[in-house]
Amino acid sequence: MPHPHAKGHPGGPPPGPDADGTPALRLVAWETTRRCNLSCLHCRAGAEDEFYPDELSTAEGEAFLDDLATMGKPIVIMTGGEPLLREDILHLARYGHGLGLRMVMAVNGTLLTPEIAHQLKQAGIQRLSISIDGPDAASHDQFRGQEGAYQGALEGMKAATGEGLEFQINTTVTRGNLPQVEEIQETAVELGAVAHHIFLLVPTGRGRALTGEIISAQEYEDVLNWFCDKRGQVPLELKATCAPHYYRIIRQRAKETGEKLSFETHGLDAVTRGCLGGQGFAFVSHVGQVQPCGYLELSAGNVREKPFSAIWRESQLFKELRDPDLLKGKCGLCEYRRVCGGCRARAYEVSGDHLAEEPLCMYQPPRAQKQQGS
């Protein structure tokens, strides 16, 4: 699920928690439709090009956006599936924009014509995300399950550029494309993207069949260190998603070099944390189910039964995720648990426990080593 994040927070870091300790909602992904014209190998939803019943109606979507507008104007990611297959998507984008929400959209690019790019710009969409998972048509098309997907994505980016609609490139890192990630990033620069976000594969939905494509803990560590090295070297905003270790790594490196870690020196990387599920981010499914993220299919409530703002404050699931002292295994013993937290979806897929230790982390906290040695 591609996430087009904000460019940053001019003037300072994101807002702090409410008086009752509830963290501010900074970002919400709304699965506006599950329908998709591609059959991506890693799709968390297993989406198909067919009608999915019971999607939130236009009126329900408007009510949801009204509620979000009372929560400090979070960024709203209109995602899918492929959101351009939803008939009222332009209306909903325009409606959210009119409420003062920062509306962005995650598309695969294949349906993005110059006319649609113009309509999205007019409706108030401020950024698109388009995924590139290989440096050429053969690799990308194989991953996306459709011949022509790569060329379609390129044409979509060209259409966005023609309208002055900024776009970022998202890449899901797998064993197959790991050797090509740097080449993909170079392609992002050449295509005029404003950002490159990498996603570390979480095996949900169709992605469960890709367990052989999950990189090792060492490869995970290596690619995140490479990504950290690229900060300031490429004209792109860089963000690692579903990769909470990144926030441990930048702090370890700052400690080693004596570099000051602050909003001024590291931007959002210095003031945000790894797994944001239930802490600054939430996902709302096509039928209104509220989840910590699209990959962790545990329900915190449903917007058809209770306003999202109430679910955000009151959900027991979210309260558990907000307490790093509830983490188990070595995550619970880790001195970086408040800035990393481990991928809760990956932990759940492996163990059935959303508070279990992250299975793809090679870091051994001193407290865990001490326990093992005693």
C-alpha positions as CSV (number, residue, x, y, z in Angstrom):
1,M,0.0,0.0,0.0
2,P,1.8,3.1,-1.2
3,H,2.0,6.0,1.2
4,P,2.5,9.5,-0.1
5,H,3.7,11.4,3.0
6,A,3.9,15.0,3.7
7,K,6.9,16.9,2.4
8,G,7.6,17.9,6.0
9,H,6.3,20.3,8.7
10,P,7.5,23.8,7.9
11,G,8.3,25.7,11.0
12,G,8.7,22.7,13.3
13,P,8.0,19.1,14.1
14,P,4.5,17.5,14.0
15,P,2.0,18.3,16.8
16,G,2.3,16.5,20.1
17,P,-0.2,14.4,22.0
18,D,-3.6,15.7,23.3
19,A,-4.1,16.6,26.9
20,D,-5.2,13.0,27.6
21,G,-2.0,11.6,26.1
22,T,-3.6,10.5,22.8
23,P,-1.1,11.0,20.0
24,A,-2.0,13.4,17.3
25,L,-3.2,11.8,14.1
26,R,-0.8,12.8,11.4
27,L,-1.6,10.5,8.6
28,V,-4.6,8.3,7.6
29,A,-4.8,5.9,4.7
30,W,-8.3,5.3,3.3
31,E,-8.8,2.3,1.1
32,T,-11.4,4.1,-1.1
33,T,-11.9,0.9,-3.1
34,R,-10.4,-2.6,-3.2
35,R,-10.9,-2.9,-6.9
36,C,-7.6,-2.8,-9.0
37,N,-6.7,-3.3,-12.6
38,L,-3.4,-4.9,-11.7
39,S,-2.6,-8.2,-9.8
40,C,0.5,-7.3,-7.9
41,L,2.4,-10.3,-6.4
42,H,2.7,-8.6,-3.0
43,C,-0.8,-7.1,-2.7
44,R,-1.9,-7.0,0.9
45,A,-5.5,-7.0,-0.2
46,G,-5.3,-9.7,-2.9
47,A,-7.2,-7.1,-5.0
48,E,-8.9,-8.1,-8.3
49,D,-10.5,-6.1,-11.1
50,E,-14.0,-6.7,-9.9
51,F,-16.8,-4.9,-8.0
52,Y,-16.4,-5.2,-4.2
53,P,-19.7,-4.8,-2.4
54,D,-20.4,-2.7,0.7
55,E,-17.7,0.0,0.1
56,L,-18.2,3.2,2.1
57,S,-20.8,5.3,0.2
58,T,-20.2,8.9,-0.9
59,A,-22.2,10.1,2.1
60,E,-20.2,7.9,4.5
61,G,-17.0,9.0,2.9
62,E,-18.0,12.7,3.4
63,A,-18.9,12.0,7.1
64,F,-15.5,10.3,7.6
65,L,-13.7,13.3,6.1
66,D,-15.8,15.7,8.2
67,D,-14.6,13.9,11.3
68,L,-11.0,13.9,10.3
69,A,-11.2,17.6,9.8
70,T,-11.8,18.0,13.5
71,M,-8.5,16.1,14.3
72,G,-5.9,18.7,13.4
73,K,-6.1,18.4,9.6
74,P,-4.2,15.1,9.1
75,I,-2.9,14.0,5.7
76,V,-5.4,11.8,3.9
77,I,-4.0,9.1,1.6
78,M,-6.6,8.0,-0.9
79,T,-5.5,4.5,-1.7
80,G,-6.8,1.2,-2.9
81,G,-6.8,-1.1,-4.9
82,E,-6.7,1.6,-7.5
83,P,-8.6,4.7,-6.3
84,L,-9.1,6.0,-9.9
85,L,-11.5,3.1,-10.4
86,R,-13.9,4.6,-7.8
87,E,-16.5,6.8,-9.7
88,D,-16.8,9.5,-7.0
89,I,-13.1,9.8,-6.3
90,L,-12.7,13.3,-7.6
91,H,-15.7,14.5,-5.6
92,L,-14.3,13.0,-2.4
93,A,-10.9,14.5,-3.1
94,R,-12.4,17.9,-3.7
95,Y,-14.6,17.5,-0.6
96,G,-11.6,16.7,1.6
97,H,-9.6,19.5,0.1
98,G,-12.4,21.9,0.9
99,L,-12.2,20.9,4.5
100,G,-8.6,21.9,4.6
101,L,-7.2,18.4,4.6
102,R,-4.0,17.6,2.7
103,M,-5.3,15.1,0.1
104,V,-2.8,12.8,-1.6
105,M,-3.4,9.7,-3.7
106,A,-1.7,6.4,-4.3
107,V,-2.1,5.1,-7.8
108,N,-0.3,2.6,-10.0
109,G,0.0,5.1,-12.8
110,T,-1.5,3.0,-15.6
111,L,-4.8,4.9,-15.6
112,L,-3.3,8.4,-15.2
113,T,-3.8,10.3,-18.4
114,P,-3.1,14.1,-18.9
115,E,-6.9,14.7,-18.5
116,I,-7.2,12.8,-15.3
117,A,-4.0,14.4,-13.9
118,H,-5.6,17.8,-14.6
119,Q,-8.8,16.8,-12.8
120,L,-6.8,15.5,-9.8
121,K,-4.9,18.8,-9.6
122,Q,-8.1,20.8,-9.8
123,A,-9.7,18.6,-7.1
124,G,-6.9,19.4,-4.7
125,I,-4.7,16.4,-4.8
126,Q,-1.3,17.6,-3.7
127,R,0.9,14.5,-4.3
128,L,0.7,11.2,-6.0
129,S,2.6,8.0,-5.2
130,I,3.4,5.6,-8.0
131,S,5.3,2.4,-7.4
132,I,8.3,1.3,-9.4
133,D,9.6,-2.2,-8.3
134,G,12.2,-2.8,-11.0
135,P,14.4,-0.6,-13.1
136,D,12.9,-1.9,-16.4
137,A,9.7,-3.2,-17.9
138,A,10.5,-6.9,-17.5
139,S,11.1,-6.8,-13.8
140,H,8.4,-4.3,-12.9
141,D,5.7,-5.9,-15.1
142,Q,6.4,-9.4,-13.6
143,F,6.0,-8.0,-10.1
144,R,2.9,-6.1,-11.0
145,G,1.2,-9.0,-12.8
146,Q,0.5,-7.2,-16.0
147,E,2.5,-6.5,-19.2
148,G,2.7,-2.8,-19.9
149,A,2.5,-1.8,-16.2
150,Y,5.9,-0.2,-16.3
151,Q,5.2,1.8,-19.5
152,G,1.9,2.8,-18.0
153,A,3.5,4.1,-14.8
154,L,6.0,6.1,-16.9
155,E,3.2,7.6,-18.9
156,G,1.3,8.4,-15.7
157,M,4.3,10.2,-14.2
158,K,4.7,12.2,-17.5
159,A,1.0,13.2,-17.2
160,A,1.5,14.3,-13.6
161,T,4.6,16.3,-14.5
162,G,2.7,18.1,-17.3
163,E,0.1,19.3,-14.7
164,G,2.7,20.3,-12.1
165,L,1.4,17.5,-9.9
166,E,4.3,16.2,-7.8
167,F,4.8,12.5,-7.4
168,Q,6.9,10.2,-5.4
169,I,8.2,6.7,-6.3
170,N,7.6,3.8,-3.9
171,T,9.6,0.6,-4.0
172,T,8.8,-2.6,-2.2
173,V,12.2,-4.2,-1.5
174,T,12.4,-7.9,-2.1
175,R,15.2,-10.5,-2.6
176,G,14.6,-10.2,-6.4
177,N,15.1,-6.4,-6.7
178,L,17.5,-5.8,-3.8
179,P,20.5,-5.6,-6.1
180,Q,18.7,-3.1,-8.2
181,V,17.4,-0.7,-5.6
182,E,20.1,1.9,-6.2
183,E,19.3,1.7,-10.0
184,I,15.6,2.2,-9.2
185,Q,16.5,5.3,-7.0
186,E,18.6,6.7,-9.9
187,T,15.5,6.2,-12.1
188,A,13.4,8.1,-9.6
189,V,15.7,11.1,-10.0
190,E,15.7,10.9,-13.8
191,L,11.9,10.7,-13.9
192,G,11.5,13.9,-11.7
193,A,10.1,12.3,-8.6
194,V,10.2,14.5,-5.4
195,A,10.7,11.5,-3.1
196,H,11.7,7.8,-2.9
197,H,10.0,5.7,-0.3
198,I,11.2,2.1,0.2
199,F,8.9,-0.5,1.8
200,L,10.1,-3.7,3.3
201,L,7.8,-6.6,2.3
202,V,5.2,-7.6,4.9
203,P,3.8,-11.0,3.8
204,T,0.1,-10.4,3.9
205,G,-2.6,-11.1,1.3
206,R,-1.1,-12.3,-1.9
207,G,2.3,-11.5,-0.4
208,R,2.1,-14.6,1.8
209,A,3.1,-16.5,-1.3
210,L,6.3,-14.5,-1.5
211,T,7.9,-15.6,1.7
212,G,11.0,-16.7,-0.3
213,E,11.3,-13.0,-1.5
214,I,11.7,-11.7,2.1
215,I,15.2,-10.4,2.6
216,S,17.3,-11.6,5.5
217,A,17.8,-9.6,8.7
218,Q,21.4,-8.8,7.6
219,E,20.2,-7.7,4.1
220,Y,17.5,-5.6,5.9
221,E,20.2,-3.9,8.0
222,D,22.4,-3.4,5.0
223,V,19.8,-1.8,2.7
224,L,18.7,0.6,5.5
225,N,22.3,1.7,6.1
226,W,22.6,2.2,2.4
227,F,19.4,4.3,2.4
228,C,20.7,6.3,5.3
229,D,23.9,7.0,3.4
230,K,21.9,8.4,0.5
231,R,20.5,11.3,2.6
232,G,21.7,14.5,1.2
233,Q,23.3,12.7,-1.8
234,V,20.2,12.6,-4.0
235,P,17.7,15.4,-4.7
236,L,14.9,13.3,-3.2
237,E,13.0,13.1,0.1
238,L,13.8,9.7,1.4
239,K,11.6,7.6,3.7
240,A,11.7,4.0,4.9
241,T,8.3,2.5,5.6
242,C,7.5,-0.9,7.2
243,A,11.2,-0.6,8.3
244,P,11.2,0.6,11.8
245,H,14.8,-0.4,12.3
246,Y,15.8,2.6,10.2
247,Y,15.0,4.9,13.2
248,R,17.3,2.8,15.4
249,I,20.0,2.9,12.8
250,I,20.1,6.7,12.3
251,R,20.4,7.1,16.1
252,Q,23.1,4.5,16.4
253,R,25.0,6.3,13.6
254,A,24.5,9.7,15.2
255,K,25.8,8.4,18.4
256,E,28.9,6.9,16.8
257,T,29.8,10.1,14.9
258,G,28.7,12.6,17.6
259,E,26.3,14.1,15.0
260,K,23.4,16.1,16.6
261,L,20.1,14.5,15.9
262,S,17.4,17.1,15.6
263,F,14.5,18.2,13.5
264,E,16.8,20.8,11.9
265,T,19.5,18.2,11.0
266,H,17.4,15.1,10.2
267,G,13.9,16.5,9.6
268,L,11.0,14.1,10.4
269,D,13.4,11.2,10.9
270,A,14.6,12.8,14.1
271,V,11.1,13.3,15.6
272,T,9.1,10.4,14.3
273,R,9.4,6.8,15.1
274,G,9.3,3.4,13.3
275,C,6.0,1.6,13.5
276,L,3.3,4.4,13.6
277,G,0.3,2.1,13.7
278,G,-2.2,3.6,16.1
279,Q,0.4,6.3,17.1
280,G,0.3,8.8,14.3
281,F,-1.2,6.7,11.6
282,A,-4.2,4.5,10.9
283,F,-5.8,2.7,8.0
284,V,-9.5,2.6,7.1
285,S,-10.6,-0.3,4.9
286,H,-13.1,-0.1,2.0
287,V,-15.8,-1.3,4.4
288,G,-14.9,1.2,7.2
289,Q,-12.8,-1.1,9.4
290,V,-10.1,0.9,11.3
291,Q,-6.7,-0.9,11.5
292,P,-3.3,0.1,12.8
293,C,-2.1,-0.2,9.2
294,G,-3.1,-2.0,6.0
295,Y,-0.9,-5.0,6.8
296,L,-2.1,-5.6,10.3
297,E,-5.7,-6.8,9.9
298,L,-6.8,-6.3,13.5
299,S,-9.9,-4.2,14.0
300,A,-9.9,-1.2,16.3
301,G,-13.5,-0.4,15.3
302,N,-15.6,0.6,12.3
303,V,-16.5,4.1,11.2
304,R,-20.0,2.9,10.4
305,E,-20.5,2.2,14.1
306,K,-18.4,4.9,15.8
307,P,-16.7,8.1,14.6
308,F,-13.1,7.6,13.7
309,S,-12.0,10.3,16.2
310,A,-13.6,8.2,19.0
311,I,-12.0,5.0,17.8
312,W,-8.6,6.8,17.7
313,R,-9.0,7.9,21.3
314,E,-10.7,4.8,22.8
315,S,-9.5,1.7,21.0
316,Q,-7.9,-0.8,23.3
317,L,-5.8,-2.1,20.4
318,F,-4.4,1.4,19.8
319,K,-3.7,1.9,23.5
320,E,-1.7,-1.3,23.6
321,L,0.3,-0.2,20.5
322,R,1.0,3.1,22.2
323,D,2.7,1.5,25.2
324,P,6.3,0.4,24.2
325,D,6.6,-1.3,27.6
326,L,4.0,-3.9,26.5
327,L,6.3,-5.2,23.7
328,K,7.6,-8.7,24.2
329,G,10.8,-10.6,23.6
330,K,13.9,-8.6,22.7
331,C,11.7,-5.7,21.5
332,G,10.5,-5.2,25.0
333,L,14.1,-5.2,26.3
334,C,15.5,-2.9,23.6
335,E,16.6,0.6,24.4
336,Y,15.3,1.7,21.0
337,R,11.8,0.4,21.5
338,R,10.3,3.9,21.8
339,V,11.8,5.0,18.4
340,C,11.7,1.7,16.6
341,G,9.0,-0.5,18.1
342,G,9.5,-3.3,15.4
343,C,7.0,-4.0,12.6
344,R,3.9,-5.0,14.5
345,A,2.3,-6.5,11.3
346,R,5.4,-8.7,10.6
347,A,5.4,-9.8,14.3
348,Y,1.7,-10.7,14.0
349,E,2.1,-12.6,10.8
350,V,4.9,-14.8,12.3
351,S,3.6,-15.3,15.8
352,G,-0.1,-14.3,15.9
353,D,0.7,-11.7,18.6
354,H,0.9,-8.1,17.6
355,L,3.1,-7.3,20.6
356,A,5.7,-10.0,19.9
357,E,9.3,-9.3,18.9
358,E,10.1,-8.2,15.4
359,P,11.2,-11.4,13.5
360,L,13.6,-9.6,11.1
361,C,15.9,-7.7,13.4
362,M,19.4,-8.8,14.0
363,Y,20.1,-6.2,16.7
364,Q,20.7,-7.6,20.1
365,P,19.9,-5.2,23.0
366,P,22.4,-5.3,25.9
367,R,19.5,-6.2,28.2
368,A,18.7,-9.2,26.0
369,Q,22.3,-10.3,25.9
370,K,22.6,-10.0,29.6
371,Q,19.5,-12.2,30.1
372,Q,20.9,-14.8,27.7
373,G,24.2,-14.8,29.5
374,S,22.7,-15.2,33.0
